Amino acid sequence: MRILRRRIRNLSGEVLHGDLHSASDGGDLVIVCHGFGKTWNKNRPLYRSICSAFQSSGINAFRFSFSGIAPSEGNAEDSSYTKQKSDLAAVIEYFSAKLRPRAITIVAHSFSSVAAVLQAAEDPRIRLLLLVAPRLDSRKSMTTAAIEAYCGKRLEEIVASPSRQYPIGPINLGGIEYLFSKRFLEDLIHTDIPGAIAHLSIPVTIVRGVRDTKVSEEEVLGAVSRNALVSYIPLAECGHSFSTPEQKESLCRTLLKAFRSALPQGHIPR
């Protein structure tokens, strides 16, 4: 099966590197967004597996690295909800012109779920969201906890401080050092993720491993309770990263089933 390299320029002029798992010249398109971290990019086995599963089912799938994450251009410290949303918008614009898909589905893992939700709230070309272990409450994230511990203040106090220098860090998370911009912190404070989900008018399926220690089931159930279009599928024996072959297979099977169930018959390849 064909995997085609694609280079897409974002609004900042940076080149986003991605791979299109091509199944047809038209049809539907699934865009796969990776999770947080300097080592979490388009080439992770998890994202390769998801794209291959859709491609094998006759559905075009594209995985890419957000700006600041190799092999895409940019600085990692510039990453934020706002920047990732802008990157995703550039990808959608590119394929809307080049591939002209009948419908676009976003599969977003962890941190990138926020960008997917924010873009879907204003982009009618997105017909379905499949959120995998989504970060729905930034207050409960390990990143927020690490930044506040490093500065000895809450996020609001850090941003309000006239003497604060940016970027903040380096802060060690999982053995890797990170620098955080003011925009990153402002997005953590001001982005109402549950509120955005509550106002979505497209189907949303949330998939979470029952062994996930980073995203609580409480966060997920809160999103489900606010919008009748949001459904939740817990996966037994799976954690946040779906690291084993069995976990990847279970996730891919679940995503494909949710895709087929949610989209109108006219958008399902035969």
N, C-alpha and C positions, 0 to 999 in steps of 0.2 A: 504494500500500500504506500501511496505517496505521502511524503512529509516535505513540505515546501517552506523554505526560509523566507521570512518577511521582515522588512525593516520599516518602522513607522515613526514618523517624527511627531513629537508632542508639541504643545503650545510654547514650551520653553526652548524649542529647537533641539532637544535631545532625541537621540535615536533609540527607540524601543526595539529590542530583538525578540522575535517570536517564531513559532513553528506552526504551520497549518497542516493538520492531519486531514488531507483532502479526500473526500468521499464522492463528491459530485461537483459539477460546475455551478449549480444553484442550490436550491433547497434551504434547509435550516442551517444555522450556525450556532455553535456552542463556544463561548469564550470562557476559558478557565483562568482564574486569578489565584495566585499563590499567597501563602501566609506571610507572617512577619519574620524579619531577620535577614541579616546579610547573606546567609547561606541558603535561604529559602528562595529559590528562583524557578524559572520555567522548566528546568531540567531535573527537578526532583522526580524520583520514580512514581510518586503519588500522582503527579500531574500528567506524566507520560501515560500512566495506566488509564486515567480518566479519559484522555483524548483518544487513546487507542480503542477503548471500549465503545465510544460514540462512533468513531470512524468505522469500526467493524460492523456497526449497526446501520451504516449508510448515512451518517450525519457528520457534516464538516465540524471539526473542532480545532480551536486555536489556543495555544498556551504562550504566554509572554512574560517577560520580566519587567516589573515596574521600574521606572527611572530611579537611578541610584543603586540598583541591584544588578550585579553582573549577570549576563553580559551586556545589559542595556547601559546607556550612558547616563551620567548624572552623579550627584553626591548622595550617599546614603543618609546623611544628616538632614537632607531636605525632604525626606519622606514624611508624609502626613496623610490624613484622610482626604484633605483637599487636593493634594498632589496626585494621589492615586486615582481619585475620581476623574481628574483631568486627563490622566494617562488612559484610563478606560474609555473616556469619551473620544479620545483620538483614535483608539483602536476601532471603536464602533463606527466612527465616521469613515475610516479607511475602508472597512469591509462593506459598508453600506454602498460605497461608490464602486468598489472593485468586484465584489461577489454578488451584491444585490440579493441578500438572503430574504426568504419569505418571512422568517421570524428569527429573533436573536434570544438565546438563553444564556444567562450568566451563571456559571458555577464558581462560587467564591469560597475560599477556605480561610477560616480564622479572621485575622485582621482585615483582609481585603473585603470581607462581607460588608463592611461599612461603606466602602466606595461603591460597591454594587447596589446597595440599597439607595444611597443618595442619587446615583445616576438613574436608577429605575424610576425614582420618584418624578423625574422630569423628562424622561426619554421614552416616547411611545413605541420606539422600535424594539425595546426589550419586552418580551411577552411572558417570560418566566424567570424566576430566581430559584436556584438550588443552592442553599447556604449550608456549608459543611463546617461543623464546629464553630459557628459564628461568634465573633466578639460583639455582644449586644449591650454590655454595660462597662464602659471604659473605666469606671470607678473601681471595678473589681479586677482589673487586669494587673498582671505582675509588672508591666511596664510603668503604670501609674504608681504602684507601690514603690518601685525602685527609684523613680524620680523624686518622689516625696521624701523617701528615706535619705537620699543623697543630699537634698537641699535642706532637709529639716523643716519643711513647710508644706502646706497644701498647695495644689496646683494654682488656685486662685491667688494665693499670696505670692507665689513665685512670679507669675505673670505680671501682677500689679506692682512689683518692686521696681522702682526707677533705677536702682543700681545693679540689677541683675544683668549679667553678661551672657551672651549666647554664642555658640551652642552650649548646652549644658552637658557636662560629662568630662571624661569618659565614664560611663556606667557599665558595669559588668553584668551581662545577662546570659546565663548559660555558657559561660566561658568566653564570650565575645564582648568586646567593648563597643559601646554605642555613644553617639553624640546626638542631642535632641534640640531641634530648632524651637523658636518661640511659636511658630505656626503649628508645630506638632502639639505643643501644650495647649494652645488655644483651641485646637480642634478637639482635644480630649475633653475640655471644659464645656464647649458650646454645642457640640454635635448631639442632637437628640435622636439617637438611633431608634429606640422604641417608638417615639412619636412619628418618625419617618415611616417605619414599618406599618404603623396603624393606619396610615393614609394611602398605602399602596393599593392599586386597583387591579393588580395582576396576581396570579397564583404564586405562592411562595412555599417551598418545602424546605424545612430545616432538618438536617441529618446530624445526629450527634451520637458518638460512642458512649455507652453507659459507663465506661471507665475513664472518661475525660475528666482530668483534674484541673483543667484551665478554664473551661466554660461550664458553668453550673446548669443543671436542668431547670432550676428556678428562673434563670434568665430566658431560657427558651420558652418555657410555659407562659411567661409574662408576655412574650411577643404573640404567642398563639391566642391568648385571651383577648388581645386588642384588635384582632382582625380575623374575620371568618375565612379569609382567603389563605391564611397561614396554617400549614399543617406540620406535624412533627413526627419524625421517624427515629426512634432510638435503635441503635445497633449494638447487640450484645457482643461481648468479648473485644470491643474496639475502644481505643483511646483517642487522644486528640490528633495524633499524627498519622494514624492508620498505617503503621510501619511494616506490618507483616504482609506477605502475599495473600493470606486468607482475608485479612482485614481490607486490603485494597479490592479484592474480588467482591467482597460483600458490599463495599461502598459503591463500586461501579455498577453492580447489579441493581442496587437500590436507586441510584441516580437515573439509570435508564428507565426503570419502571415508573419513577416519578415524572420523568420527561414525557413518556408516552401517555400517562394518565392525565396530565395537565393541559397539554396543547391540543387544540382542535384537530380533528382527523385530517383536515386538509394540510396540516403542517407536519404530518408524520411520514417519513420516507417508508416506502414499501420495498 
